């Protein structure tokens, strides 16, 4: 569990990583030791309430601090759904950080059983089928609160038909601690 102060630092570090890419001067920020622990982070950028970029890691494979900064830059400049963020957009962009818990496989008999086990607003979900893979953070439940609709959109994000199902589908769930910039 992170404190609000740690959450503020995470959002500040993410914004600073993006600003540095534009050559903006960035004040020195604290680098406490907890940033060196392994961590998986998603960085979400919004502008005027609309998604502007979202990139992250599903598993901890580097330090929390490095994952945060790499994913902040990737969300700003490498999300294939959007053109790269411009310097003029940065002051209007809002940063949200989601620190993921480790994913756990979901055991289910069929799609109905899987849907019944999902916890709207709580579960981030990873769907895997062959080389198809996609995830939705728990925040996506705000736009898609009904499990069947949530799952249909997740399948489409993975490149599958919204009504696709096969016994080889694998699902995992995870939680997040999320932090939004406080100045917005």
C-alpha positions in Angstrom: 0.0 0.0 0.0 1.2 3.4 -0.9 0.6 6.7 0.9 -1.0 9.7 -0.7 2.5 11.4 -0.5 4.0 8.5 -2.4 1.2 8.7 -5.0 1.9 12.4 -5.5 5.5 11.6 -6.0 4.6 9.0 -8.6 2.5 11.4 -10.6 5.1 14.1 -10.4 7.9 11.7 -11.6 5.8 10.6 -14.5 5.1 14.2 -15.6 8.8 15.1 -15.2 9.8 12.1 -17.4 7.6 13.5 -20.2 8.7 17.1 -19.7 12.4 16.1 -19.9 11.7 14.6 -23.4 10.6 18.1 -24.5 13.8 19.5 -23.1 12.0 21.3 -20.3 13.9 22.1 -17.1 12.8 19.8 -14.3 13.6 20.4 -10.7 15.4 17.6 -8.9 12.9 15.2 -7.3 13.4 12.8 -4.4 14.3 9.2 -5.3 13.4 7.2 -2.2 14.5 3.6 -1.9 11.0 2.2 -2.4 11.2 3.2 -6.1 14.0 0.6 -6.5 11.7 -2.3 -5.6 10.2 -4.3 -8.5 6.9 -2.9 -9.7 4.4 -2.9 -12.6 2.8 0.4 -13.5 0.3 1.8 -16.1 0.5 5.5 -16.9 -2.8 7.0 -18.3 -2.9 10.4 -19.8 -6.2 12.2 -20.4 -7.0 15.6 -21.9 -10.3 17.3 -21.3 -11.6 14.0 -19.8 -10.6 11.9 -22.9 -8.0 9.2 -23.1 -4.8 10.6 -24.7 -2.4 7.7 -24.0 -2.1 4.6 -21.8 0.8 2.3 -21.6 2.0 0.0 -18.8 3.4 -3.3 -17.6 1.4 -6.3 -16.5 4.3 -7.8 -14.6 7.1 -6.4 -12.5 10.2 -6.8 -14.6 12.2 -3.8 -13.5 12.2 -1.3 -10.7 9.0 0.6 -10.0 10.8 4.0 -10.7 12.1 2.8 -14.0 8.8 1.2 -15.0 7.0 4.4 -14.1 9.3 6.7 -16.2 9.5 4.3 -19.2 5.7 3.9 -19.3 5.1 7.7 -18.9 7.2 8.4 -21.9 5.6 5.5 -23.8 2.1 6.7 -23.0 3.0 10.2 -24.2 4.9 9.3 -27.3 4.3 5.6 -28.3 0.7 4.7 -27.8 -0.2 3.5 -31.3 -3.8 4.8 -30.9 -2.6 8.5 -30.7 -0.1 10.8 -32.3 2.8 11.8 -30.0 2.0 14.3 -27.3 3.1 17.8 -28.2 4.7 20.4 -25.9 1.5 22.5 -26.0 -0.6 19.6 -24.8 1.5 18.7 -21.8 0.1 21.5 -19.5 -3.4 20.3 -20.3 -2.6 16.5 -19.9 -3.7 14.9 -16.7 -1.6 12.0 -15.3 -3.0 9.0 -13.6 -0.8 6.2 -12.2 -2.0 2.6 -11.6 0.4 0.4 -9.6 -0.6 -3.2 -10.3 -0.8 -6.1 -7.9 0.4 -9.5 -9.3 -2.2 -11.1 -11.6 -3.8 -14.3 -10.5 -5.4 -16.8 -12.9 -9.1 -17.1 -12.8 -10.5 -20.7 -12.8 -13.9 -21.0 -14.6 -16.0 -23.6 -16.4 -17.2 -21.4 -19.2 -17.8 -17.8 -20.1 -20.9 -17.4 -17.9 -18.9 -18.7 -14.9 -16.0 -16.3 -15.6 -18.4 -13.4 -15.9 -20.1 -14.3 -12.6 -16.7 -14.2 -10.9 -15.6 -10.8 -12.1 -15.8 -7.9 -9.7 -16.9 -4.7 -11.5 -14.9 -1.7 -10.4 -12.3 -3.9 -8.6 -10.8 -6.3 -11.1 -8.3 -5.5 -13.9 -8.6 -8.3 -16.4 -6.1 -10.0 -18.7 -7.5 -12.1 -21.6 -5.3 -14.5 -23.5 -6.1 -16.8 -26.4 -3.2 -18.1 -28.5 -1.3 -15.0 -29.5 -4.2 -12.7 -28.7 -3.8 -10.7 -25.5 -5.4 -7.6 -24.0 -6.1 -6.1 -20.6 -8.5 -3.5 -19.1 -7.6 -1.7 -15.9 -10.3 -1.7 -13.2 -11.0 1.9 -14.2 -12.6 0.7 -17.5 -15.5 -0.6 -15.5 -16.6 3.0 -15.2 -17.4 3.1 -18.9 -18.4 -0.6 -19.2 -20.1 -1.6 -15.9 -21.8 -4.7 -17.2 -19.5 -7.8 -17.2 -20.7 -9.2 -20.5 -20.2 -5.8 -22.3 -16.8 -5.4 -20.5 -15.7 -8.8 -21.7 -17.0 -8.2 -25.2 -14.9 -5.0 -25.5 -11.9 -6.7 -24.0 -12.1 -9.5 -26.6 -12.3 -6.9 -29.4 -9.2 -5.1 -27.9 -7.4 -8.5 -28.2 -8.4 -8.7 -31.9 -11.2 -11.2 -31.4 -14.9 -11.0 -32.1 -16.9 -9.6 -29.2 -18.9 -12.8 -29.1 -15.9 -15.1 -29.4 -15.4 -17.9 -26.8 -13.3 -21.0 -26.7 -12.3 -23.3 -23.8 -8.7 -22.3 -24.4 -9.4 -18.7 -23.3 -7.3 -17.8 -20.2 -8.3 -15.0 -17.8 -6.3 -13.4 -15.0 -7.3 -10.6 -12.7 -5.3 -8.0 -10.8 -5.9 -5.0 -8.6 -4.5 -1.5 -8.7 -3.7 1.4 -6.5 -4.4 4.5 -8.5 -3.2 8.0 -8.1 -4.3 11.1 -10.0 -2.5 14.5 -10.0 -4.0 16.6 -7.3 -3.7 19.9 -9.2 -6.3 19.0 -11.8 
